[in-house]
Amino acid sequence: MESAVGVTVGAVWVLSAPVFVFCAAVDFLDRGPDCIPLLVSGLIVGLLGLLVVRLSSFPSSLPVSRLFASVVSGAVAALIAVTVAHLATDTSIALDVALVEAAATVTGTNASTLNADSMSLGVTLLRALGQWLSAGAIIVVLVRVMPHLGVGGLDADGGVATRSARRLAPRSGSTMARLVSLYIGLTVLCAFAYLVAGMPWMDSWIHSFTTLSSGGFSTRSGSIGAFDSPAIEWVAIVGMVVAGTSLPLMFRALRRGDLHRFVRSVEFRTYIGLILISVVACIAWSDTWPTVSDLRHSLFAVVSALSTTGYLAGDLESVSYGSEAVLLVLMVVGGMSASVAGGFKVMRFMVLGRYIRRELRRSIHPALVGKIHLGRSVIGEVALSRIIGELFLASMTIIPIAMLFSADGLDLEAAISFAVSSLSNVGFAFGLGGPDGHLQMMGAVGHLAAALMMLVGRVSITPVLVTLGGVGEPLQQKVRHMRRTATREVLR
């Protein structure tokens, strides 16, 4: 049957099977306990994917609503595959725990209920590769899908992100290949830098996967801080800054050897400016005179929050309330457009700032007709309305989810901060004794709500709502038919 959703789900499962097999082989070489479960679950997922692909064909015409559904179904298919792996390896016994762990893997969120030190190498590698591959899928969606969706202003009508991505080559396939090649090259370079800084060989590869993807999973329960190495922390800082930077911008600057492109980019200047201003603010709220180590840790925390990686380099329990507020704001902002980082994106907030300035000027000069410029680009009214709608919808999801978190074991501060962190795909939050124990404090309801927030943060709220509306459309039609039938009977 013709079904874009079926083709997408089947393709995701087929492509997931080799990853499972590779992780099973690594676990076998490491003499781990999860070789057979990973291999079996990979074969099952692959066979189901082949069956779904065999029974489905890509439709000749694809409405926008079906394209939304395909994007969401691809994320859900990856979520199911990773959930099966967690259940098969007994890494997560409960279904809700396995689901939220899979959501953190697929969406690149550093939130977990598990102890990283106790997991086998195969499972650890699967989780890291899951974050890295999901970020790679974002690149594909950015080039091939986003221009047709117009999610949050990232479209052809004034969309800075997708338009800059499509300019790299005449055809979208060539553009996608160039961006993916850059992504792979940066990952290899990051792994080599970790290795030179003193990190063990396998840890270097795993952390390069989770750094360049802004995922944040680590091989140690104490994250990057467990290595107790300033050199490793500096490598992580640079890697996280790169993860939050626009891929098309980096490709153009590196290919032509023109580093002034970074300076000419108004979004990149704002991105770096946010980092510097936030570090100064965090230092200003400190009770003591800052040392070199304090400056490094403040920079690490700021970059980790803004790039939505979620790495930890030290103890966040002593962070002042002012610094917590700064980090939460940075989580909401996120990285640059056309990057693999989460959050609402720097470009969108810049557009909102210019929109507010225009409306204030209109309050004084009602006849003013002003266009919104971002660098050399003009933001159209359609793109502007989508940006405002996206921010409003995303903000409205924080309140009910925070209420669910609060009802399931968290206090108000922890619930709100973890809701913001989950929506931005960061992971760590505030309000408890530690920054990473929020999922452990909640039950099944909180785990399901957190998984939903992570998915919404990575896919975007608009595709999720459109897909849910499409799922409920047959029921709505049936209810409307019943109402019309009842009205005719009353009239008779």
N, C-alpha and C positions, 0 to 999 in steps of 0.2 A: 504494500500500500504506500501511497505517497505521504511521507511524513518527514518534515525537517527535524522534528524533535527525535523521532526514532533514529534517523541517520546520525544525529549529534550524540545521542546517548550511546549508540553502538560504537561509534568511532572513539569516544572517550574510553570505553571499556576495553576495546581492542588495543588502544595505545597504552593503557595502564598495565596490561599483562606483562610486556617485556620489563617494565620497571620492577614489578613484583619478582619476576624470575631473577633479575640482576641482583636485587637485594637478598634473595634467598641464596644465591651463589656466594655472595660476600659473607653472609652469616655462616654458610657451610665452611668456608675457608677459615673463618674465625672460630669455628667449632661452637657456634651458638646454638641455642635450643629452638630457634624459630625458623630453621631452614625449611622443613617440611610444611608447616602451616602457611608460610609465605608462598611456597611453590604451588601448593594445592589451591589456595585462594586466588593466586594469579591465573592459574589454568581455568578455574571456574569462571572468573570475571571475563577472561578472554573468550571462552566459548560462548558465554551469554552475549557478549558484544558481537561476535560473528553471527549468531542467530538473529539478533535484532537488525544488524546491517543487511542480512540476507532477506529479511522480511520487509524491509523498508526501502524506499527509493526517494531521491530528492525531488520535490515538487517543481513543476515548470514555472509556477508563479509563487512568490513568497511575500505575503503582506507583512507590514511592519509588526503587527501583533504576533505573528508566527516567528518572526525574527527575534523578538523579545523572548518568546517562549523557548526558542532554541538556545539562547545564551544562558537562561536560568536553568534549563534542563541539563546543559553541559556541566554546570557547576554542581547540580544535584547528583548527576551520575558519578562525578569524581568523588563527591561526598559519600555516596553509597559504597564505592569500591574501597575507599580507605577505611570506612567503618567495618567492612567485612574483614579487612586485614587486622584491625585492632581486636576484633572478636576472635578471630582464628588463632592469633598468637597469645591469647589470654593476657594481652597487655592491658585491656580494659574488660572487666567481667560484665559490668552492667551496660545495657544498651545505650542509655543516656550518656554515660561517660564516654563510650566509644564514639558516639555521634558528635559530641562537643570536641573531642580530640581530633576527629576527622575534619570537623569544620575549621579548627585552628590550623590544621595542615593545609587544607585546600585554599583557605583565604589568606594565609600568611600572617597569622596572629600568634604572638608569643604568650599564650595563655594555656595552662595545662594543669591537670590534677595528678600527673605522674611524676615520678622521680627519674630524672634523666640519667642518673648514675646507675640505676638498676635495669635499664632497658638493654636489650641485646643490640649488637651492632647493626644487624639487618633491619630491625624496626627503626632505630635511630636514623639510619641512612634513608629508609623509606619516607620518614617524616620530613627529612631535609630535602630530598628530591621532590617530594610532593609540593613543598613551598616553592622550590625553584621552578618546577615545571608549570605551576599555576601562574607564576609571574610571567613566564614565557608565553603562556596562553593569553595573558592580558595584552602582550604586544600584538599578537595575531588579531585579537578583537579590536584593538585600537586602529589597525590599518584596514581590516577587511569588513568590520561590522559597524563600528561607531559612526562612520560617515552616513550610514543609512538610518541610524536610530536617533541621533540628535539628543543624547542623554545629557542633561545638565549643561547644554550649550556647547558640547564638544562635537559639533557637526560642521558641515560645509558652510553654513550660513553664519559666518563670524566665529567659527570654532578654531581657536588658535592651535589646539593640540593636534587634531586630526589633519588639518590643512598643512601644518608644518611637516607632519609625518609623510603625507602623500607627495610632498615636493622632492623627496629624496630620489625618486626614479619615476619614469613615465608610467610604469605599471605597478599596481599594488603588490603583486607577487615579488617583484624585485626589491621594493621597499621593505617588505616584511623580511626577506632573506637578509638584507643588510642590517636591519635592526637586531634580528636574532643572532647574527654573526658577531655583532658588537657585544651583545649580552653574554654570549659564550666566552668571547675573548676577555672581557672584564672579569668574569668568574675565574678563569684560569689565572689571570694576573693576581687576583685577590688571594687565591689559594697559595700561590708562590710567595706572596708577601707575608701571609700568616706563617708559612714554613720558615722563612728567613727570620721572622721575629721570634722564633723559638717554640712554635706550636707543633705538636706531633703531626705526622703526615696525614693520617686519616682525619684527625680533628681539623686540620687545615682545609681539606676538601669539604667536609660537612659544614664548617662555618662559612666558607666562601659561598656555598649554596644558599645559606640562610641570611647572609649579609647582603649580597647583590639582589636578592629577591625581596628584601625588607621583611623577611619572615620572622627571624629572631630565635628559632629553636637552637639549642646548644647541646653539646655532649656532656655538659656539667650542670649540676643543679644550681650552682651559683652563677651561671651564665659566663660572660667574658671575665667578670671579676674573679672567678675561681682560679684563673691562671696566674693572677697576681703579677702581671707583667705590663709595665707602661708601654713597651713596644707593641705588644698585641693590642692594647687598647687604642693606640694611635692608628694602627692598621684598620681596626674596626671603625674608628671615627671617619677616616677617609672613605672606607667602603660604604658606610651609611650615607655620607654626603653624596656619593656617586649614585647610590640607589634612589635617592630622592631627586636627582637631576634628570632633565628631559633627555631621553635617548636620541631623538632627532638632532637636538642641539649638540650633543657630544659627538655624534657621527659627523656632522658637518665640520665642526671645529677640528676634529682629529684627521679627517680625510684631507682637508685643505691646509692643515698646519696653521690655522688661523685661530689662535687662542683668544684674540680680541672679540670673537663672537660671543664669548661668555660675558664680557664687559658690556657689549652692545645689547644683550638680552635684558630687557627690563624685568622680566620675571626672575631670571637668575640673580640679578642684583637684589631684588626684593627677598629672594630665598636666602642668600648669604647675609643680607642685612638682618633678617629675622633671627638667624643663628647668633650673630654678634650681639644684637640688642638683648636677646634672651639670656645669654651668658652673663652679660653685665648686670641684668636685673636679678638673676639668681645669686650672683656674688654680692650684690648690694643688700639682699635680704639675709645674708649670712651673719651670724653673731660674732664671728672671729675674723681676724685679718687673714685673707686667703693665701694659701701656699700654692706652690706649683701643682701639687697633687690635687688640691681643691679646684683649681682652674681646669685641670684635665677632666676631672669627674663631672664638673658642671657642664663643660662642653660635650662630654659623652652623653649625659642625660638629655641635654637639649637636642642634640642631633638624633639620638635614639627616638625621642618623641616626635620630632618634626618629620623624620623619614619614615615613621611608623614601624620601625624595626622591632623595638621593644627589648633590646639588649640591656643588661644591667652590668654596671662596673663596680658598684659599691652598695652601701647600705642606704636605702631611700627612707628609712624610718626617721632619720634626723633632718629630713628636708623641711624647710620652713613652709608655712601656709602660703606665703607669697610665691615661693618657687613652685609649689604644687599647682597653684592657679596658672602660672606661666606655662608649665608643662601640659596642663589640660588644654589650654588654648592652642598650643602647638600641635597637639594630637588632632584637634578639629581641623586645623589648617592643612596639615599634611605636606606632601612633596609637590614638585612642579607638575604641570600637566604633561602628558606623554611620558611619564615616568612609571615605574612599577610600584611606587609607594602608594599607600592608602590616603585617607583623609579627604577633605573637600577640595583640595588643590589650591595652590597659591594664586594661580591665574583667576580662579573664580572669585576669590576674595578681593583681588585687585579690581575686577570688574564691578563688584558690589560697591567698593569704595568710590569708584568714579560715578556710579549710578547715584549714590547718596549725594555726592557733591553736585551733580547735575540737578537733582530735585531740590536741593537747598537754593541753588541759583534760580531755579524756576519759581520758587516761592517769593523771590524778590522781583524777578522779571518774568511774569506769566507768559509772555509771548515768545520766550526764548526757545529756539529749536537747536538743540545741541546733540552732536553725535558722540558716542563713547569710544575713545581711542585707547588701545593698549599697544604701545609701541607704534609700529607702522600699520597695525591691523585695526579695522573698524568693527566693533561688536554690534551686530544687528539686533533689532528689537525682539525678533523671535528667539535668538540665542540668549538674550538678556532675560526674557521671561522664563525660559527653561532653567537658567541658572538660579533665579530667585525661587522658582517652584521646587527645584531639587533641594535647595537648602531648607526650605520650609518643611517639606515632607520628611527629610532626614531628621530635622530637629524635633518634629512631632513624634517620632518613634522613640526618642530617648525617654520621654516622661513615662509612658506605660511600661516600657521594659525596665526602667529603674524601679517602678513600683513593684513589678514582679520579683526583681532581685531583692528588694527590701522585705517583701513578704516571705521570701525563701531563705532568709538567714543573714542578710547584710544590713548594716545600719545605713542611714540616709547618705552620708558622705561616700561610703564605699560603694553603694548602689549606683549613685549618679556618676562617680568617676569611672567605675567599671563599665557602665553603659556607654559612656563617651569613648572609652578605650576600645571596647568591642566594636563599636560602629566604625571607628577609624582603623581597625585592624592593628592595634599596637600591642596590647596584652597586659602590661603592668598597670596597676591602678593604686589608689590611696585609700586610707580610712581603716585599714586593718594593721595588725602587727607587722606584716610584710607586704611587699608589692605584688606577690604572685600567689596568694592563697585564697583569692576570691572564689574561684571555681570549687575549691575544696570545701568551702563553707556552705555551699548551696546544694540543693537536692535536684531531683529530676526536672522540676519545672524551671528552675534557674538555668540548668544545663541546656534545656531545649531553647529557652529564650536567648541565651548567650550564643548558641549556634545560629539562630535566626539573625541576630544582630551582626554577627561576623559575615554571614552570607550577604546580607543587605549592604554592609560596608564595602565588600569587594565587588559585587555585581552592580550595585547602585539600586536605590529604592524604586525608581521608575520601572525598570524591567520586572522587578518582583511583583509590584502592584498590578501591572498590566497582565502578567501571567496568571496571578491569582484571580483577576477579573475574568480572564478567558476560561479558567477552570470552572468558575461558578456561573458562567454564562448559560449553559444548558439548564441549570436549576432555576435561574432567573426567568428564562423563557417559559419554563413549565409553570412557575408561580404566576406569571403574567397571563398565561393561557387560562389557568384556573380562575383568576379574577375576572377575566372577560366572560368566561362561561357563567360564573355566578351572577354577573351583572345582567347578562341576557335573561337568565332565569327570573331574576327579580323584576325586570321590565315586563316579561310575559305575565 
